[in-house]
Amino acid sequence: MFKEKNAVPMLVHSDENFRVANLQIRHKYFHGESHLHWHDYYEFEYIKSGSITYQHNGNSYTLSSGSAFLVTPSDYHNIIAHEADLYNIAFNDAQISQHFLEKIISFSEEAIVQLNQPKREPMEQLLWLLLQEYERDDEFSEYSTHNLLEMV
């Protein structure tokens, strides 16, 4: 299974590696711009610090610390990051329950949320724990990673 253990200055997923893993969880520092693209998997992005301009299906949003968004399959999107510290989770529908998948589909078109300060710390702790479980890669980590993913 492909895993990036260090924060890296890249944004666009390697589709070849993703198809093998069906799940990628990364903590990364990013400054720059990704190209406009789409993919056949879901992508959750949380901004721990910094800011980005998020372009989604022709709309543009300025997002900052505590913002999170979900990209669904076939959404056209790109990011212009300004020294952003990000958590990124790329996953396919096999990684989540049917019930959770239905909740994702029922989101508004943009699926953007801004967490208030009291909710940021628990979210960041959960994302850190999810990354630790994902990197652990032992006989129990797949189960715990799956459960933590649905908690996010």
C-alpha positions, -999 to 999 in steps of 0.1 A, spaced: 0 0 0 14 34 -10 17 58 19 34 92 23 47 95 58 60 131 56 44 163 47 52 170 11 47 200 -12 24 183 -36 -14 183 -41 -24 161 -71 -27 124 -63 -9 98 -83 -38 79 -98 -16 48 -102 -8 47 -65 -44 55 -55 -58 27 -76 -36 3 -57 -44 16 -23 -80 28 -26 -71 51 3 -45 78 9 -41 100 40 -16 127 40 -5 157 60 12 182 38 25 217 35 16 233 2 23 266 -16 14 269 -52 -13 258 -76 -27 225 -87 -40 221 -122 -77 219 -129 -86 182 -126 -112 156 -116 -110 120 -105 -132 91 -98 -128 90 -60 -137 113 -31 -113 137 -15 -116 154 18 -94 184 26 -90 201 59 -70 234 63 -51 234 96 -34 267 89 -28 291 61 -53 298 33 -63 286 -1 -84 296 -31 -106 266 -39 -121 265 -74 -149 240 -77 -171 234 -108 -166 270 -119 -170 287 -85 -142 302 -65 -139 302 -27 -113 317 -3 -109 293 26 -87 295 57 -78 277 89 -106 254 101 -122 251 67 -129 217 52 -144 206 19 -153 174 1 -147 167 -35 -169 140 -50 -161 120 -81 -161 140 -113 -161 174 -96 -137 197 -115 -115 215 -90 -81 230 -82 -64 248 -54 -42 278 -51 -25 275 -17 -8 303 3 16 285 27 -12 260 37 -9 232 62 -34 206 51 -48 172 58 -59 153 27 -79 121 26 -85 104 -8 -108 74 -7 -133 54 -28 -167 42 -19 -153 8 -8 -137 25 22 -170 38 37 -204 23 45 -233 27 22 -251 48 49 -222 72 51 -219 73 13 -256 84 11 -249 112 36 -220 124 14 -242 124 -17 -268 144 2 -244 173 9 -248 206 -8 -231 209 -41 -200 227 -27 -198 206 6 -177 233 24 -177 238 61 -160 263 84 -154 249 119 -155 273 148 -125 274 172 -139 249 198 -144 223 171 -110 227 154 -89 210 181 -110 178 182 -110 176 144 -72 181 142 -67 154 169 -90 130 150 -71 137 117 -38 132 134 -49 99 149 -63 88 116 -30 95 99 -11 76 127 -34 45 123 -30 47 85 8 48 87 9 20 113 -3 -6 87 -6 -36 109 -34 -63 112 -57 -39 132 -50 -6 115 -72 -12 85 -102 -17 109 -94 13 130 -86 35 100 -120 26 85 -138 36 117 -119 68 122 -125 78 85 -162 77 91 -159 98 123 -142 126 103 
